[in-house]
Amino acid sequence: MKISMTILTIIITFSFGYSQSPRLIEKANKQVEKVNALIVSEAADLALNETQKADLQKLFIQKIKDIKALKKSGLEGDELKAQKKAINKKISKQIRKEILTKEQNIAFKAAKRKRKKK
């Protein structure tokens, strides 16, 4: 019984992992690399580790899916903008609170401020 449950769990995990479209994964990976590049621009030793990259990828995939669903929902104008802003704010908060370390967060914010000034 335990072996069959383990095999079933593995099959479900692999099917979920590969059910994402390659284009969606590519978009998410670009966003992950953008975050990493910003952090590294401030301090090379604070680069994201593989676990953080995987967590960010999942988060960005969910963000892309949420925004696609929002666009299909029929909302328009200010209401659509407000909902997109809420999604972006939620994702940003999760990145800062759950994924980045304190030092990475400081470097990320500093890099974003510098980029904004240009």
Sine and cosine of phi, psi and omega as CSV:
sin_phi,cos_phi,sin_psi,cos_psi,sin_omega,cos_omega
0.00,0.00,-0.71,0.70,-0.01,-1.00
-0.89,0.45,-0.63,0.78,-0.02,-1.00
-0.91,0.41,-0.68,0.73,0.00,-1.00
-0.91,0.41,-0.59,0.81,0.05,-1.00
-0.92,0.39,-0.63,0.77,0.02,-1.00
-0.90,0.44,-0.72,0.70,0.01,-1.00
-0.89,0.46,-0.68,0.73,0.03,-1.00
-0.87,0.48,-0.68,0.73,0.03,-1.00
-0.88,0.48,-0.68,0.73,0.01,-1.00
-0.89,0.45,-0.70,0.72,0.00,-1.00
-0.88,0.47,-0.70,0.71,0.01,-1.00
-0.89,0.45,-0.68,0.73,0.00,-1.00
-0.87,0.48,-0.74,0.68,-0.01,-1.00
-0.91,0.41,-0.65,0.76,0.00,-1.00
-0.92,0.39,-0.58,0.81,0.06,-1.00
-0.93,0.37,-0.68,0.73,-0.03,-1.00
-0.89,0.45,-0.56,0.83,-0.04,-1.00
-0.99,-0.13,0.04,1.00,-0.02,-1.00
-0.99,0.17,-0.17,0.99,0.03,-1.00
-0.98,0.21,0.62,-0.79,0.02,-1.00
-0.95,0.31,0.55,-0.84,0.00,-1.00
-0.86,0.51,-0.57,0.82,0.00,-1.00
-0.92,0.40,-0.64,0.77,0.02,-1.00
-0.91,0.42,-0.69,0.73,0.02,-1.00
-0.90,0.44,-0.65,0.76,0.01,-1.00
-0.88,0.47,-0.70,0.72,0.03,-1.00
-0.87,0.49,-0.71,0.71,-0.01,-1.00
-0.90,0.44,-0.67,0.75,0.00,-1.00
-0.90,0.44,-0.58,0.82,0.06,-1.00
-0.89,0.45,-0.65,0.76,0.02,-1.00
-0.93,0.38,-0.61,0.79,0.05,-1.00
-0.89,0.46,-0.72,0.70,-0.01,-1.00
-0.91,0.41,-0.54,0.84,0.06,-1.00
-0.90,0.43,-0.70,0.71,0.04,-1.00
-0.89,0.46,-0.71,0.70,-0.01,-1.00
-0.88,0.47,-0.67,0.74,0.00,-1.00
-0.89,0.46,-0.65,0.76,0.04,-1.00
-0.89,0.46,-0.70,0.71,-0.01,-1.00
-0.90,0.43,-0.73,0.69,-0.04,-1.00
-0.91,0.41,-0.48,0.88,0.02,-1.00
-0.90,0.43,-0.40,0.92,0.04,-1.00
-1.00,-0.07,-0.63,0.78,-0.02,-1.00
-0.40,-0.91,0.95,-0.32,-0.09,-1.00
-0.87,0.49,-0.48,0.88,-0.05,-1.00
-0.98,0.20,-0.05,1.00,-0.02,-1.00
-0.97,-0.22,0.32,0.95,-0.02,-1.00
-0.84,0.55,0.48,-0.88,0.01,-1.00
-0.91,0.42,0.61,-0.79,0.11,-0.99
-1.00,0.04,0.09,-1.00,-0.08,-1.00
-0.89,0.45,-0.61,0.79,0.03,-1.00
-0.90,0.44,-0.69,0.72,0.03,-1.00
-0.89,0.45,-0.66,0.76,0.02,-1.00
-0.89,0.46,-0.68,0.74,0.01,-1.00
-0.91,0.42,-0.67,0.75,0.03,-1.00
-0.90,0.44,-0.67,0.74,0.04,-1.00
-0.91,0.43,-0.65,0.76,0.02,-1.00
-0.86,0.51,-0.72,0.70,0.02,-1.00
-0.87,0.49,-0.68,0.73,-0.01,-1.00
-0.90,0.44,-0.69,0.72,-0.01,-1.00
-0.94,0.34,-0.57,0.82,0.08,-1.00
-0.89,0.47,-0.69,0.72,0.02,-1.00
-0.90,0.44,-0.63,0.78,0.02,-1.00
-0.88,0.47,-0.71,0.70,0.00,-1.00
-0.88,0.47,-0.69,0.72,0.02,-1.00
-0.90,0.44,-0.67,0.74,0.01,-1.00
-0.89,0.46,-0.67,0.75,-0.01,-1.00
-0.94,0.35,-0.62,0.78,0.07,-1.00
-0.88,0.48,-0.70,0.71,0.01,-1.00
-0.89,0.45,-0.62,0.78,0.02,-1.00
-0.89,0.45,-0.68,0.74,0.02,-1.00
-0.90,0.43,-0.59,0.81,0.00,-1.00
-0.97,0.24,-0.25,0.97,-0.08,-1.00
-0.95,0.31,-0.26,0.97,0.04,-1.00
0.99,-0.11,-0.01,1.00,0.05,-1.00
-0.92,0.39,0.48,-0.88,0.00,-1.00
-0.64,-0.77,0.27,-0.96,0.14,-0.99
0.85,0.52,-0.72,-0.70,-0.09,-1.00
-0.90,0.44,-0.55,0.83,-0.01,-1.00
-0.92,0.40,-0.66,0.75,0.04,-1.00
-0.90,0.44,-0.70,0.71,0.03,-1.00
-0.87,0.49,-0.67,0.74,-0.01,-1.00
-0.90,0.43,-0.66,0.75,0.01,-1.00
-0.92,0.38,-0.65,0.76,0.05,-1.00
-0.89,0.46,-0.68,0.74,0.00,-1.00
-0.88,0.47,-0.64,0.76,0.02,-1.00
-0.90,0.43,-0.65,0.76,0.04,-1.00
-0.90,0.44,-0.73,0.68,0.00,-1.00
-0.88,0.47,-0.64,0.77,0.01,-1.00
-0.90,0.43,-0.67,0.74,0.01,-1.00
-0.89,0.46,-0.71,0.70,0.00,-1.00
-0.91,0.42,-0.70,0.71,0.01,-1.00
-0.87,0.50,-0.66,0.75,0.01,-1.00
-0.90,0.44,-0.68,0.73,0.02,-1.00
-0.89,0.45,-0.64,0.77,0.02,-1.00
-0.88,0.47,-0.75,0.66,-0.05,-1.00
-0.92,0.39,-0.66,0.75,-0.13,-0.99
-1.00,0.05,-0.57,0.82,-0.17,-0.98
-0.95,-0.31,-0.39,0.92,-0.14,-0.99
-0.92,-0.38,-0.78,0.63,-0.05,-1.00
-0.98,0.21,0.55,-0.84,0.12,-0.99
-0.97,0.23,0.17,-0.99,0.00,-1.00
-0.86,0.52,-0.70,0.71,-0.03,-1.00
-0.92,0.40,-0.67,0.74,0.03,-1.00
-0.90,0.44,-0.63,0.78,0.01,-1.00
-0.89,0.46,-0.69,0.73,0.03,-1.00
-0.88,0.47,-0.72,0.70,0.01,-1.00
-0.90,0.44,-0.66,0.75,0.00,-1.00
-0.88,0.47,-0.73,0.68,0.01,-1.00
-0.89,0.45,-0.67,0.75,0.00,-1.00
-0.89,0.46,-0.69,0.72,0.01,-1.00
-0.90,0.43,-0.64,0.77,0.02,-1.00
-0.91,0.41,-0.63,0.78,0.05,-1.00
-0.89,0.45,-0.70,0.72,0.02,-1.00
-0.88,0.47,-0.67,0.74,-0.01,-1.00
-0.91,0.41,-0.58,0.81,-0.01,-1.00
-0.93,0.37,-0.56,0.83,0.00,-1.00
-0.93,0.37,-0.47,0.88,-0.05,-1.00
-0.96,0.27,0.00,0.00,0.00,0.00
